[in-house]
Amino acid sequence: MHRRTNEDRVFDFINIVILGLIAIVTTYPFYYMVVISFNNGLDSTLGGIYFWPRSFTFNNYTEFLSDPKWMQSFFVSVARTIVGAFITIWFTCLAAYGLAYKNLKFQKLYYSFFIVGMYTAGGLIPYYVVLRGLGLLNTFWVYVIPGAVNIFFLIVAVSFFREIPAEMEESARIDGASDLKIYYKLILPLSKPLLAAMGLFVGVGQWNSWLDSAYFVNNDSLRTLTYRMMEIINQGLSPLDAESAERAAAVTGVTTFSMQITAMVIAVLPILCVYPFLQKYFVKGIMLGSVKG
């Protein structure tokens, strides 16, 4: 057994200090947001709050939950995240499984088609025209249909499926299993790391997206949570609105800034809750598909 020397102890101590500082720097901003969200909004404007609420209150969250616009946007974001992630994983894996088939005719042509689509784009206006032609504008499906196939993860999934031993599929075919049965009963259960990694990346992308809500949706009931946050951050209050906001803040202690912080905390919280359950598959899912091309 290797005996630890003084140099080893010094090295470990330096590593612990550096990693501890990195952990503090990366986690403190979110912790500070949580503290502000539980503090009286008017009191927060005075500053001097660092580690715990000075004037503890639930009013910020009560105001958020009682505002129908915020709650509607929250449910739209949840719906687009769940439906969008499911559709993207479903169609991306189906396409990747077909492209991974070694005897597929014109395989290189199909593969090149996706590669070209990954690196080229027609621009915002042609994209808008396509969405209008498909009847997706100002509908919920404009959030999920355009991203039904994620080309980056399609490439990763093709490599992943090619690494699965062909003998397993041949054995299933000898037992009379069809291609779809092999895919659903054999391939997908073996692809949990890949599916988890895809679900995390696609889900976070859907949850954080706001440009499509700004450009392709006019219906206020279809606005996402991130769009609401960008809207309240960017909009300037008129004197009349500012006066009304000041009167409301004097009664409830809730300010525009405290509402922004509360919305940010609520927006980040679902991702933090889901990530621990996917963490064990995360790194493995990314690395498995990158070994072979």
N, C-alpha and C positions, 0 to 999 in steps of 0.2 A: 504493500500500500504506500502510495506517494505521501511523504510527509510535507505538510504545509510549511513554507518558509515565511519569513517576515515580508519578503517581496510579494509573495502570494496574498498575504493579508492586506498589504497596502494596496495592491492592485484591485482586490475585491472591494475594499473600502471606497476607492476612487470610483469604481463602477457603480456602486450603490448610490453614492452621492450624485453622480451625473444622471443616472436613471431616475433618482428621486426628484431632481430638479426638473427633468423633462416631464415627469408625470405631473408635477405641480403646475408647470407652465401650460400643459395641454388640458388639464382638467379644471383648473381654477376659473377660466372664463365661463364655463357652463355652470359651475357651482355658484359663481357670482350672479348669473342670470336667475338661478333658482332662488337665491336670497332676495333679489330685488322683486321677484314675482310674488313673494310672500310679505313684502313690506308695503306700507302705505305709500301710494304714489306721490302724494305731495311731500311727504317726509323724505322720499328718495331724492327729490330735486335738491335737497340741502347738501347731499354728498356725505362723505365720511362713513359709508357702510362698506364693510370689507368681508366679514366672516359670518355674520348672522343678522337676521332682520332686527332693526332697531324699533320698528313699530309694526309688530306682527299683525297680519290680517289675511283673510280669505277673500276679500272684496274683489281683487283682481280676477280670481278664478270664477267667482260668482257672477261678475259682470260678463266675463267671456262666455260662460255657459248659458247665461240668460239672453245673450244677443243672438237672434235667429240667423243673422248673416254669417257670423263666425261658425256657428254649429253646422249650418248648411254646407259651408265650405269645408269644414272638417270631414263631414261624411262623404262629400264628393271626393276628397283626397284619399280617404280610406278605400272607397269603392274603386277608384281608378288604380290604386296601388295593387289591390287584390286581383281585380279582373285583368289589369294590364300585365301583371307578372305571370298570371296563369296562362293567358293567351300567348305571350311571348315565349314562355318555356315550352308550351305545347307545340306550337308551329315551328319553332327553331329546332327542337329536338327531332321532330318528324322529318324536316328537311335534311338535317345533319345525318340522320340514320340512313336516308336514301343515298346521300352523297358518299357515305362511308362504305357502301356496298361495292366490293372490288370489281364485280362483273357488270356494273352499270354502264350502258352504252353512252358515249359522249360525256363521260364523267368530267373530264378536264374542261370541256366547254361550259358545262353547268357551273363548275367551280370558278372558272374565270368570270362568269357572269356575276357571281356574288362578289368576287374580289373587286371588279370594276365598280360595282355599286357601292362598295365600302369607301372607295377613295374619291368618288366623283359625286357631284350633286348639281341639280339644275338651278338652285337658288330659291330664294323665298317666294318670289312671284310665281314661277312655274309650279312650285309646291302648293301654293295657295290655290292655283287654278285646278290642279289635280284633286285636291280635297273638295273643292266646290263641285267638280264634275262627279265625284263619288257620293255627293250629298252628305258629307261628314261635317261640314261647317255648322257651328252652333248646335252640336249634338254631343252627347257624352262619349260617343265612339270615336271622336276625333282624338281623344286621349290615348286610345289603346290600339286601334286598327293600324295606324301608320307604323307602329313599332312592333307589329306582330312577329316579325323575323328580325332578330338581332344578329347582324352579320359577324360581328366579332365573336360572339359566343357560338355561332354556327361553326366557325372555323375551329374553335376550341373543342366543340362537341364532336366534330368529324374526327379529329385526332384521338379524342377520348374513346369513341366507339371502335376505332380501328385497333386499339390496344386490347380490346376484349378478345380472348382466344376464340378463333373461328371454330374450334372443336366443340365448344359449347352450343353454338348455333346449329352445327351439323348434327349433333346428338339430338337436339330438340326437333329438327326436321325429320330425323329417322323415326322419332316417336309420333310423327304426324302433325306437328305444330305448324301453323301457317306463319307467314312473315309478321303479320300484325300481332299474333299471339306471342311470338318470340319477343317482339318489341315490348309489349306491355307486361308480359309475365317474367321475362328474363333480363332484357337490356335495361329497362327503367329501374328495377330494384337494385341493379348493380351500379346505377348512376347517381346514387344519392348525393355523393360529394359534389358532382357537377351540378345537379339540380339545386342544391342548397346555395352554391356560389352564384348561380344564375339568378335565383330568387332574391338573394340579398342585393346584388348589383342592380338588377332591373327594378326591384321594389324601391330601393333608395332613389333611383333615377326618376321613377314615377312620382314618388312622394315629394321630391324637391322641385319638380318641373313647374314652371309658371309661364314660360313664353307662349306655349300653345294656348293657355287660357287667356292670355292677353291679345294674341293675334287672331285666333280662330273661333273665339266664343264671344257672343254678345249677350247671351242670356245670363242675367245676374245670378240665377239659381244654380248655374253650372260652374261658377268660379271656384277655384281651389284655395286651400288654406294659404299656400305660399304666395299666391297672387294677392290675397287680402293683405298679407304682411307687407309685400312690396308696395301695394297701393297706399297703405297707411303710412309707410315710411316716406314715400315720394311725394305724397300730396301735401300741399300747403294749405293751412287753415285760413279761411277768410276771417276778417275781423268779427263778423257775426258768429261764425262757427267757433272761433277762439273764445269769444265771450261766453257762449253756451257751454263749451268744454270746461271753462274755468268755474262756472257755476256748478256744473255736475261734479267736478273734482272736489269742490269745497264740501259737498254733501257726502260723497262716497269715498273720497280719497283716491279715486282711480283716475290716472292721467293717461294721455295718449301713449307716452313712453312706457308706463307700467303695463298697458295693454299689449304693446309691441313685445315686450319681454315675456309676458305670460304666453302669448301666441307662439313665440319661439321655443319656449320650454315645452309646450304641448306638441309642437311640431317635431322636436327632437326625441321626445320620450318614447314614442312607439318603436323607433329604430333601435334605441338602447335596450328596449325590452325584448325585441326579436333577436338581436345579434347573438346573445349568449347561447341560444338554442341552435344556432347555425355555425358557431365558431369552430366546432370540432371538424366540420366538413369544409370549412372555408379555404384554408391553405391547400389541403389535399385536392379539392375540386379544381383549383386554379393550376396546380402543378401537374396533375395527371395528364391533362390534355396538351401540355406544352413539351412533352418529351419527344414525341415523334411528329413529323409534319406530313 
